[in-house]
Amino acid sequence: MPGLPVPELPQIAAAFGHLLHAAGVPVTPERSARFAVAITLAEPQSLTQLYWLGRVNLITAHEQIDIYDRVFAQVFRGITDVADFRGDRANQAPPAAAPTGERTPGDPNRGGESNNTPRGTSATPGARDDGDDDTDEASMIAAMSTDERLANKDFAAVTEEELLLIRQLIEQLPLVPPMRKGRREKTHSAGRRLDIRKTLRRSHRTGGDPVKLVKRTRAPRPRRIVFIADISGSMEPYARVYLHLARGGVLAVGAEAFVFATRLTRLTRALSMNNPDVAYRKAAAAAPDWSGGTRIGETLMCFINEYGRRGVARGAVIVIISDGWEIEDPALVRISMERLSRLAHHIIWVNPRKAVTSFEPLTGGMAAALPYVDTFVSGHSVRALADVVRAIRAVAGDRAPNGVPTHRAIGLTHAQR
């Protein structure tokens, strides 16, 4: 790029590669250097050309394209303009950083403004004047206010357009599984067991005298996470959102995903598809009872008999998403939850109705299940969904000796429990 100082180019390429790596794309320093060399040789004249240079040199798989598009838009769309590097402020960048035509939440075009605005913002890049700092700041505040509004908006009230934005926000939630002690052991200085073989082998260096003792400890392993989502008519708006979280868990930590209304359906294989549209289409086709009635007790018993006893639920973190409405005998819910609590390590129940201030768990299914729930959260919005992710990450410790869970219902009074 003519006019770009040589010391700045490696810094820009390295910083962009570092942001991609932090977002989940395995960018190596070698690829960042290759990207810098490509810019020097090609001398891109537009953001579109720069976009494809980075895409060819920095990503290695199709599923990384969405992350690359978001990071590229964040860095170059209005925050950094290629025209500034060329010293040519008269030429404006194209209206989109990526050929996909996606718009960020702060896009002024959503408010009916013209596409001919010359000012560059975080959503629409363009030639920037020296006095555009206030405009850029206002644009970034607008983008943050949009995310803030969606973060607190109930999932049942969102539009289809907002649902796509919420899907992007959910993809940014870090789902970290809790750890447990595994059967395999590893060398550790704070271990309690003596590794006699390694100790004797190391003693050869000191004339047969075991001066340094080698100890071992059990290596930690992540606990299995199981999502069981209610897709009945009353939970349909929330089920769409939690499918995104379940798919993220399936791809990231090998979680299991189930849905139920009048029957239980396993969606782990369907949601493991790399293409999200194909994954959700297969998931919808696999569950013919979508928006049907609710048989919580029967479906939980089916889960225990067909999957739980085989190891899916043993020592796992079970996340049940349901409002607790049961069309059959609630006694079956109590029996199923009692059996499930003895198999699982921790049960998290997500009930969007809990967000209401006057909520009391008086419905038959919810009242029967609550004594066997370890953590009770609402999960009705993106911000509340972050509480669900934190609750999963915070799971620790062992169950009580009698197998009864330690009740940690968040936000419930003693009378409501």
Buried (B, 14 or more C-beta within 10 A) or exposed (E): BEEBEEEEBBEBBBEBBEBBBEBBBEBEEEBBBBBBBBBEEEEBBBBBBBBBBBBEBBBEEEBBBBBBBBBBBBBBBBBBBBBBBBEBEEEBBBBBBBEEEBBBBBBBEBEEEEEEBEBBBBBBBBBBEEEBEEBBEEBBEBBEEBBEEBBEBBBBEBEEEBBEBBBBBBBBBEBBBBBBEEEEBEEBEEBEEEBEEBBEEBBEEEEEEBEEBBBBBBBEEBBBBBBBBBBBEBBBBBBBBBBBBBBBBBBBBEBBBBBBBBBBBBBBEBBBBEEBEEBBEBBBEBBEBBEBBBBBBBBBBBBBEEBBEEEBBEEBBBBBBBBBBBBBBBEBBBBBBBBBBBBBBBBBBBBBBBBEEEBBBEBBBBBBBBBBBBBBBBBBBBBBBBBBBBBBBEBEEEBEEEEEBEBBBEEBEEEBE
